[in-house]
Amino acid sequence: MARSKGQVRNVTLAEIARACGLSTPVVSLVLRSKTSGSIRYSQETAARVQAMAKELGYRPNRASRGHFGGRHDSIGLLVDRFFDLSSLALQAIHTEAAAQGWLLVVERHAVSDQVIPTLVREHAVDGLLLPNDVSPEVAERILELGIPAVWINTNRTTGSGVLTYDEAGGMALAVGHLKQTGRRRILHIHQPRDAHYSSAARLSGLRAACAAAALPVPNVGTLDRRPDAIGVPAPEQVVARLVDLLHLHADCDSVVTHTATAPYVYTAARRVGRDIPRDLGVVGIGGGDLTHLLDPPLTTIAVGQWDVGYKAVHALADILEGKDVGMAELPYTLHPARSTESDISSTASIPATIRSSDHE
């Protein structure tokens, strides 16, 4: 059958074998870099087969290679909500996976799903990247099948292949910066995240940092849901709650909150007559383009998202090579901006960025 213009035809092992005057089993073994007790070949034969495969434009089928060779040359990414991973982290994962010669396969799976993901059930990839928690059943199946996995900022905070964020170090950066700009009383707007480890770690880290800096115990206000979550209250409800918190903690001169909450804090501050940054400094947890669009631009502490993707892929590569990677804690970086400027202490002498690993 004639091919349409631009259509690429798959070259078969049999065609390469005919061109080389060899049997198909020999060609198959050569191209999979395997040997057999009953079939042997010379280095000259291997070179001839590889040269002919290149000349004919042979492209190996990943599925058959995984079936016969035990490797798929692909990794899986299981995600619940696609925006749980930043675009920069996803770009890093894709780039570094490609550099390893891996195909990146993405499957959506929520912790509440009742079925085992296809990538796990069929062991369809060489390893997994998991930026979300999974159900105990899925975690058990991953363990049973021996699928190498890297857990990225999930509630699995110990063991091999675990990447967590240095929440205590991040809070120390925020407190140190606020103290340097003349602020003393901090209100932490706390957003429960389905019992995610970061919520408790941030709060304990903030309290410890305030104690170390000889600042008063921070006040804590709670939102029902994070504003960037699914099924959240209407924006007006969020702002109304924040207005109540700013009235209740009127003595506070600064707010530390998730970056997604910061725009609502700005609106609530205007409603209660408090100017940012003159009357109220604001520090956001997490980065993103939003920080530069706010007026004034938002000071943030954030974990480098390219580093997240890069380290996740390379940790998985190490596991696949049989190395014990243990766990790693990724540092926060402080990015000062106008939302924490102060007449009391100029920010001109504050470094553009400070890493939590340097703040010890």
Secondary structure, 3 states (H helix, E strand, C coil): CCCCCCCCCCCCHHHHHHHHCCCHHHHHHHHCCCCCCCCCCCHHHHHHHHHHHHHHCCCCCHHHHHHHHCCCCEEEEEECCHHHCCHHHHHHHHHHHHHCCCEEEEEECCCCCCCCCHHHHCCCCCEEEECCCCCHHHHHHHHHHCCCEEEECCCCCCCCCEEEECHHHHHHHHHHHHHHCCCCCEEEEECCCCCCHHHHHHHHHHHHHHHHCCCCCCEEEECCCCCCCCCCCCHHHHHHHHHHHHHHCCCCCEEEEEHHHHHHHHHHHHHCCCCCCCCCEEEEECCCCHHHHCCCCCEEEEECHHHHHHHHHHHHHHHHCCCCCCEEEECEEEECCHHHCCCCCCHHHCCCCEEHHHCC
